[in-house]
Amino acid sequence: MGVLSVSLLLSALLVGFSRARYEPNWDSIDSRPLPAWYDQAKFGIFIHWGVFSVPSFGSEWFWWYWQGQKLKPYVDFMKKNYPPNFKYQDFAPQFTAEFFDAKVWTDIFASSGAKYIVLTTKHHEGFTLWGSKYSWNWNAVDVGPERDLVDEMATALRANSDLRLGLYHSLFEWFNPLFKLDAANVFKTTYFPTSKTLPELYELILKYKPDVLWSDGDGNAPDKYWNSTGFLAWLYNDSPVRDTVVTNDRWGYGCICNHGGYYTCDDRYQPGHLLKHKWENCMTIDKKSWGYRRNAPLSDYLTIQELVETLVETVSCGGNLLMNVGATPDGRIAPVFEERLRQMGQWLKVNGEAIYNTTAWRAQKDSGTPAVWYTSKPQEKALYAILVMWPTNSSVVLHDPVVTQGKSQVVLLGHGPLQWEPVTPSGLRVDLSKLSFSQMPCEWAWTLRLTGAT
């Protein structure tokens, strides 16, 4: 063996030894540093899409509410609109995706200013949006679209270098006989995870190489039943995305808000203050459903003002915002969702400096003036005060920053420098009186950048 070959071998061994190896236990798994890109991104898009998009009534939990809990509105809906022998599986051929164009979706998502998307590859109904070997005849390649929708989405996203791929996957399935058998055995048997859930997870990672794996739906089974730490050890040690992938905290009963790469804690989680652990606020534009609803009135959709406020509060408190839209069974992003996403992008074009790559400041919300949230960029010695409501008078007082006359500057993003004066006992008053309506850089929230402030 030549000197060069020996040198290369030693280098390879050193790389192998230097890479941290994670053991299949939570102490080890939780010690993995979160890849930096995720905290820098701040904003992602969630897409709920599946067979539940066909009835598009009530909720993406349609099957469970109809046949699991037999809730009256769902039972009545089916009696009124479908024959007596109609089964949930009969919806699948109507999940056609004939208008689905992954490039169009990618354009909409890119225009929103989001940095990652999370697509539901399989919800609790068990239907996979890719041709999984472990979901025979209950997947989008065998039934309905007869297309690999996950692959189409992944390919389109990777053509846009600013967007990262995330994949949602439900651990359990409501009516799968193997899961029901394991549940009846108080999860002492593992027929379902070993033959269905875990093979699907490996399949998703190896085939699509996502940067986000969004796990959900533990079915009240413990993480040991799902072999979550075993899978995550492989994901972090040996998978093709071991260096970039981030995961959430939904890996078994009791894991949420306790274990995982970042915490979700609950749907629509908004603590209102800084947490010690990185977290995500997953929420939905339709206040009553994650899936598309044909019968949703306009009042059920959050306004762009509400969405911007949610983003600002989330980022100020150290979180990421994952904002959900529901797609139609024929593969469209409804105009109301598209409008909200593009509006968010318009706002971020002006104010994104105060969102992306920021860190939480020592104060998240102003101590004296309502509706003012702070973010910071210590590396640039910049502090951002985001006003989610325009002041009713001609100035705004920021009580928490410490400023120095002659050294500190205030700039309205999208406009330019503003005059200010110190106030006692601390803080500053920013003069807004000279701003006309035509000079306003955006419509929903406004950012003051302070330099030379602490």
KESE-927027 format. One record per residue (C-alpha): residue in three letters; x negated, y negated, z negated. Coordinates in steps of 0.001 Angstrom, whole numbers, plus 500000, padded with zeros to 6 digits. Layout:
! KESE-927027
alaXYZ/...
END
This chain:
! KESE-927027
met500000500000500000/gly498583496610501010/val498057493620498729/leu500970491774500340/ser503300494741499808/val502297494995496153/ser502858491267495733/leu506335491491497268/leu507201494468495074/leu506078492653491933/ser508070489573492941/ala511187491677493446/leu510696493357490064/leu510227490001488355/val513426488665489923/gly515244491760488704/phe513875491404485183/ser514582487657485053/arg518253488046485980/ala520413488367482885/arg522195491703482624/tyr525604491599481023/glu526889494455478922/pro530513495663479064/asn531569493903475869/trp533035490458475237/asp530052489088473325/ser527874489689476345/ile530455488784479004/asp531354485521477237/ser527698484515477057/arg527493484062480828/pro527109480375481763/leu529918479058483942/pro528600478307487450/ala528168474534487698/trp530192474098490880/tyr533453474837489085/asp533211472064486498/gln532112469633489205/ala535066470482491467/lys537835469420489020/phe540755470025491398/gly542117473102493150/ile545271474287494898/phe547272477375493852/ile549480479105496477/his552246481524495485/trp553274483593498491/gly554709487074498791/val557875489109499316/phe559525486949496610/ser559307484100499146/val562053485803501199/pro564982485471498758/ser563292482210497628/phe565893481906494904/gly565327481101491262/ser561749482208490780/glu558853484309492059/trp559971486685489300/phe563118487390491376/trp562791491180491366/trp562354491360487585/tyr565179488945486844/trp567479490767489280/gln566781494411488433/gly564647494292485293/gln566658491898483143/lys569754491832485380/leu570296488111484850/lys573710487020486080/pro572635484294488557/tyr570368486780490357/val572880489638490294/asp575601487325491606/phe573283485977494319/met572624489489495601/lys576282490545495441/lys577298487481497400/asn574649487623500107/tyr573493491246500553/pro575116494683500918/pro575499496915497824/asn572683499306498781/phe570131496576499490/lys566794497141497749/tyr564026494688496954/gln561779496574499383/asp564208495617502160/phe563020492024501828/ala559528492985503009/pro560268493196506772/gln561689489665506496/phe558359488407505137/thr557248487627508678/ala554687484776508392/glu555359483957512062/phe554449480288511549/phe551454480942509326/asp548347479232510662/ala545448479349508212/lys543763476429509965/val546841474251509417/trp546943475227505742/thr543243474477505425/asp543735471038506940/ile546476470276504422/phe544418471549501493/ala541308469667502621/ser543337466470502971/ser544432466795499324/gly540895466356498041/ala540936469809496417/lys537649471684496232/tyr538959475248495874/ile542133477169496619/val543587480210494853/leu545824482454496952/thr548100485065495401/thr546836488294496953/lys549226490383494843/his551873489249492361/his553665491445489817/glu555803492916492614/gly552740494863493808/phe552855493769497469/thr549338492962498715/leu548651490274501310/trp545810492364502677/gly545874495938503976/ser544830497534500724/lys544054501251500849/tyr545627501454497395/ser548988499923498317/trp550129502143501164/asn553108500778503110/trp553543497973500579/asn551179495432502084/ala551188492723504744/val549331494843507319/asp551746497789507174/val554979495809506645/gly556263492381507635/pro553560490199509230/glu551346493182510149/arg548378490861509552/asp545616490550506982/leu546709487215505530/val543895487094502983/asp541271487509505694/glu542837484795507828/met542873482393504903/ala539321483252503847/thr537996482780507389/ala539674479384507820/leu538476478137504440/arg534890479176505083/ala534939477147508290/asn535490474139506003/ser532355473813503890/asp534091471675501251/leu536610474346500215/arg535889477445498141/leu537982480618498227/gly539831481801495154/leu541981484915494867/tyr544792485588492379/his545482489218491467/ser548038490652489066/leu546753493473486877/phe550138495111486369/glu553212495766488528/trp556713495661487057/phe558121498835488538/asn555096500914489497/pro555784504467488204/leu552175504963487071/phe552203501752485046/lys555550502700483518/leu554116506125482626/asp551064504563480948/ala553304502125479069/ala555457505018477841/asn552233506632476583/val551407503395474696/phe548516502858477146/lys546634505921475896/thr546548507110479514/thr545030505030482335/tyr546578506425485505/phe547550503009486832/pro544353500947486360/thr542041503727487551/ser544048504519490698/lys545442501058491564/thr544285497926489731/leu540533498473489521/pro540122499845493074/glu542034496814494369/leu539797494418492447/tyr536619496009493798/glu538165495950497277/leu538959492224497039/ile535491491271495814/leu533555493387498290/lys535667492438501297/tyr536409488739500742/lys533694487574498301/pro535754484901496476/asp534262482207494257/val537280482327491920/leu538947485494490648/trp542208484486488967/ser543472487454486963/asp547027487571485607/gly549744489829484257/asp548308492148481634/gly551677493838481017/asn551016493624477253/ala548241496207477664/pro544864495669475937/asp541693494861477846/lys540305498348477113/tyr543185499833479095/trp542225497664482064/asn538479498295481558/ser538117494545481934/thr534665494216480397/gly533375497077482548/phe534639495423485708/leu533379491970484680/ala529928493368483868/trp529765494720487423/leu531100491418488802/tyr528433489379486997/asn525556491840487442/asp525851493540490792/ser528655492105492930/pro527917490008496035/val529305486921494224/arg527559487449490877/asp525907484016490934/thr528888481893492035/val532096483596490908/val534185482185488072/thr536979483997486267/asn539732483016483889/asp540915484465480562/arg543760486827481534/trp542134490245481172/gly544354491997478644/tyr546645491342475718/gly544974488886473326/cys542277487725475763/ile543992484534476856/cys542333481462475346/asn539752483761473692/his537673485488476363/gly536676484727479934/gly534811482263482100/tyr537315479449481588/tyr540506479294479560/thr544048478778480844/cys545730479384477455/asp549205478965478948/asp550897477842482136/arg550993474056482408/tyr548458473836479577/gln547621470250478613/pro545954469937475169/gly545597466144475349/his542116466222473830/leu538654467598474539/leu538110471336474035/lys534826473069473278/his535362475607476077/lys535949474862479761/trp539642475106480599/glu542093474798483462/asn545582473357483683/cys547460475561486152/met550744473860486928/thr553243473645489745/ile554752470778491745/asp558162472453491547/lys558875472142487829/lys561032475295487755/ser559239477790489979/trp555830478792491286/gly557278480375494406/tyr559116478504497155/arg562825477875496451/arg565208477094499291/asn567744475585496910/ala565416473319494908/pro566709469719494681/leu564276466823495081/ser564565466044491362/asp562829469358490573/tyr559611468210492259/leu557061466172490338/thr556407462747491839/ile552951461753493044/gln552757459334490113/glu553311462244487709/leu550798464413489543/val548080461761489510/glu548673461194485788/thr548365464955485215/leu545080465109487118/val543647462114485258/glu544582463418481800/thr543314466919482605/val539909465760483849/ser539527463227481041/cys539941466070478538/gly537352468239480276/gly539674470471482300/asn540243471386485933/leu543651470971487548/leu545035473879489615/met548139472489491320/asn550561475011492793/val552656475034495944/gly554980477774497157/ala554916478856500805/thr557919479883502903/pro558347483485504103/asp557613482371507665/gly554299480877506550/arg554860477130506198/ile553887474637503517/ala557160472742503066/pro557020468996503887/val557609467952500270/phe554527469907499173/glu552467468651502091/glu553395465070501307/arg552339465418497666/leu549030467027498650/arg548176464381501221/gln549138461622498778/met546787463108496201/gly544055463025498820/gln544755459358499545/trp544343458571495867/leu541145460589495555/lys539573458848498553/val539616455676496457/asn539208457108492969/gly537412460415493462/glu534219458897492066/ala535933458916488653/ile537024462571489022/tyr534449464737490795/asn531184465581489015/thr532249463679485902/thr532056464657482245/ala534327463874479350/trp533409460711477429/arg533302460332473629/ala536881458968473797/gln539360460605476141/lys542129458024475809/asp541861454361474855/ser542487453881471155/gly544569450730471583/thr545941450481475110/pro548362453219476230/ala547925455029479537/val544173454444479893/trp541984457545480197/tyr538181457757480361/thr535663459826482310/ser531926459303482631/lys528785459963484648/pro525923459711482175/gln523353460348484910/glu524519457144486626/lys525211455294483361/ala528778454803484572/leu531980454837482540/tyr535401455022484192/ala538621453674482713/ile541633454956484670/leu544838452961484293/val547780455218485074/met550150452269484630/trp549463448749485869/pro549476446233482962/thr552542444033482682/asn550418440941482033/ser547399439607483904/ser544730441545482002/val543939444810480310/val542045445334477059/leu539736448332476735/his539092448881473039/asp536481451650473008/pro533590450678475300/val530669448764473818/val529598446067476298/thr526910443390476473/gln527506439955477972/gly525243439457480979/lys524385443171481309/ser527702444972481671/gln529710444912484901/val533275445889485783/val534334446985489279/leu537818447989490462/leu537227450977492732/gly538359450219496258/his538275446465495627/gly535190444996493961/pro533856443196490847/leu536223441727488248/gln535720439126485563/trp535764440222481936/glu535146438895478441/pro534331440589475122/val536983440873472436/thr536692441347468714/pro536058443528466890/ser535002445583469945/gly535826446167473565/leu536571443885476481/arg539416442153478310/val539394442587482092/asp540969439807484134/leu543439441102486742/ser545158437799487502/lys543426437160490815/leu544536440441492385/ser547354440098494915/phe549557442983496022/ser547689443209499331/gln544408443689497460/met545566446728495506/pro543364449660496602/cys545960452344495831/glu549525452771494599/trp549588455124491618/ala546630454680489269/trp543617452391489265/thr540026452892488158/leu537667450433486527/arg533990451394486717/leu531947449989483851/thr528175449905484026/gly525962448796481176/ala528587450039478705/thr528316452677475991/
END
